[in-house]
Amino acid sequence: MKAKLGIAPIAWWNDDLAELSDDVSLEECLRQAGEAGFTGMETGRRFPMDPAVLGPILKAHGISVCGGWFSGLLLDGDIETEKARIAAQMQLFKAMNAPCIVYGETAGTIQGDRSAPLATKRKLSEDEVRAYGAKMTAFAEWCAGEGMPIAYHHHMAAPIETEEELDLLMRHSGPALRLLYDAGHMAFAGGDVLRVIEKHHARISHVHTKDIRQAVVDGLDRTRESFLDAVVKGAFTVPGDGSLDFVAIVQRLASYGYEGWFVVEAEQDPVKSPPLEMAKIGHRELLRVMAAAGYTVEN
């Protein structure tokens, strides 16, 4: 089986909390990612949206676009509006031969609101999830038809956060809605990271290898502290520096034939956790667990 290793720029620049950003350029970020051994990077706020500009920059560093976040609003919006909102990113990603756009639902989310405790996140009824799943399916079908599939990112502090919420969305959506599996977010939400793979492996098209520091997560007061408070405290980290068993996680994905990108995404304080150092730790650990699971890592 084949795998590719990528990383997200959120370790260098945090789009939700600017104070957790290293003062580096896009070029330096790419250089460090390449030095750590990664061949792909998801997009971030310092990426130009013009493929004629971005293409040569990426080529100079031997890096390809392996995904990137889209702040979706379909929960409260309509499909035609979302088509217009995603159009520019879709054109860029098609030009860059990216595997997918990462769809994150931001309607009603509190993930970027430091004043909103984790416990106050938006909760949907099953009827609301049923209607949402139908819209997401139709939107996913359109995106795939346009040549750029989306992968749905379950996310802390968002409407689809927990294992039970993800189960409902998968139940009430069609196969065109592919899933981004994020071990760190699912563990933070209290879900069983291996059981989620077992239930939804047929829908998984993209993987974020985010790790957590379990002691930090366990110590949070979710009635008072926000998602961003958790990030500042160091809830997330790279594989090899946290609490999750990525040998078991990657082997479970391998057992169902997953092939594609494994992306390190670990937002944390770059002063306490220097991005290049953490990127090297994450890459080294992924090479170890990929070998254990029988993957061949492609450049």
Secondary structure, 3 states (H helix, E strand, C coil): CEEEEEECHHHCCCCCCHHHCCCCCHHHHHHHHHHHCCCEEEECCCCCCCHHHHHHHHHHHCCEEEEEEEEECCCCCCHHHHHHHHHHHHHHHHHCCCCCEEEEECCCCCCCCCCCCHHHCCCCCHHHHHHHHHHHHHHHHHHHHCCCCEEEECCCCCCCCCHHHHHHHHHCCCCCCEEEEEHHHHHHCCCCHHHHHHHHHHHEEEEECCEECHHHHHCCCCCCCCHHHHHHHCCEECCCCCCCCHHHHHHHHHHCCCCEEEEECCCCCCCCCCHHHHHHHHHHHHHHHHHHHCCEEEC
